[in-house]
Amino acid sequence: MKIYLATDHAGFELKEKIKKILDDERYEVHDCGALSHEEGDDYPDFIKKAAEAVSRDPENAKAIIFGGTGQGEAIVANRFPHVRAIVFYGGLETILQLSREHNDANVLSLGARFLTPDGAERAIKLWLETPFSREDRHRRRIEKIEK
C-alpha cells in the first residue's frame, strides 16, 4: 500500500517522526511536503498533492496529513473525488476504527498540536490495520457520497 504524507509547518516535526516509523514498518511512503520547516507556509500546497494521489488510486493509496488541528487539511483533502478524509486529534480511538469499517476513510488528518508522537503512532497503526467492513449498507452509503 502506498501512503502519502503531507503537512505544513505545524505538523512538520510529527510528520518526520511518523515517516521514519512507517519506513521502518516497510510501507511505501511518499512525502508530499513540506520538506523543511518553513513558518508561514500554506498547508493547501502540500495537502493537495497527497489528496490528488489518493484520488487517482483510492483502492491502493492512503494519506496521512498533518496540521495544527487537522481540520483545514481535511477540508482541502475532501475537495478531491474519491477522497474520504477524517480528522483525529485525540479522544476515543473507536472513531478511527469506525472511520475505516463504515466509511472506508482513506485519508487521516491529524491535529499535531493535540497529539503526542506516541498517540499519533498508535492512532495511525489502528487506522491502517482496520479494514473496511464491505457491508452492503456501508458500500451503498459510500456510493451515494461518490455521486
N, C-alpha and C positions, 0 to 999 in steps of 0.2 A: 504494500500500500504506500502511495505517495502522501507525504504530509508536508504541506506548505506552511511556513511560519511568516508572520508579518507583525510589525509594530512601529510605533513612533518612539520618541524619547522616553515616554512614561513607562513603557514596558520593555525597554531595551535590555536592561540587566537581567530581568526574568527570562526573556526570550533566549538570551545567550546560555543561561543555565539549562533551560529546557532543551535547547538544541543539542547540547552535549549529552544529556540523558537519552534523548531519542536516537542520537547517533550510536551511543553505546548499546542500545537495545536493537540496533541494526535496522531501524526504519529508514526508508528512503526519504531523506529530509531535503527540502528546497527552501532556502532562505530568501524571501522576497524583500527583505529590508525591514527596517533601517539596518544598514551595515556598520554604522558607527553611531555613537551617541551625539545627537545634534539638538540641543534645546531649541524649541520653536519649530521643529519640522512638523509636517502635517500628515496625520495618520491616513487620510484617504489615498495619498500617493502610494503607500505600501499595501494597505488592505486591499485595494483594487486588484493588485497583481495576484494575491492569493485567492481572492474570490473568483477572478477570471479563470484561474487554473482549475478550481473545483467545478465551476460552471461548465467548462469544456469536458470534464471527465468525472461526473458526480458518482459513478459507480466504483471508481478506483482511487479517488483522491479525497483527502480531508484537509482542513486547515485549522491551525490553532493560531489565533490572533490575540494580540495583547494591547491594552491601553490602560489609562488611569482607572477607568471604571469598566471598560469594555463595551459600554453602551453605544457610543458613536461608531465604534468599529463594527459592531453587529449591524447597525443601521446601514452602513456602507455595504457590507457583505451581502445583506439581504436584498440589495438592489439588482443582483445578478440572477439570471434564470438558473433554476435547479439548486440554488444555494438555500440551505436552511440553517441559519446561524442562531445560536443561543448564547446567552450571557451567564457567566458564573463568576461570582466574587466572594464565594464562601457560603456557608449555611448547609442546608440539607443536601447531602450528596445524592440522595434519591432523585433529585431533579436531573442530574447528569444521566442516570440510568434511563429515566423516563424519556428524556430528550432523544435518546438513541432508540429505545424499544418502540416508542409510539410515534415519533416524528422523524425518525431516520436523519437526525441532525448531522450535518457533515462539516459544520464549522463551529468551533468552540471559541468563544470570545471571553478572555479572562481579564478581570479587573486587577491589574498588577498592584495597585495601591492598597488592596484589601486582602491579598493572599500572601502567605509565606511561600518560599520556594518549595518546602515540603508539601504544603497544602495544594499548591498548583500541580506538583508531580503526582500526588495521589488522585487529584481530580482528572488529570489527563489520562492516567492509567485506567481508571474506571470507565471513562468515556470511550477510550479507544477499544477496550475489551468488551464493551456491551454491544451485542448485535441488535439489529432491527428485528422486531418480532415477526414481521411479514404477515401479521393477521390481516384478514380481509378488511376489517373496519379501518385499520391504520393505513393500509395501502389506498383504500378508497379516499380517505381524507387527504392524503398526500397528492393524489391525482387531482383532486379539486383545487388544491393550492397551486399546482402547476398550471391549471387552466386560468 
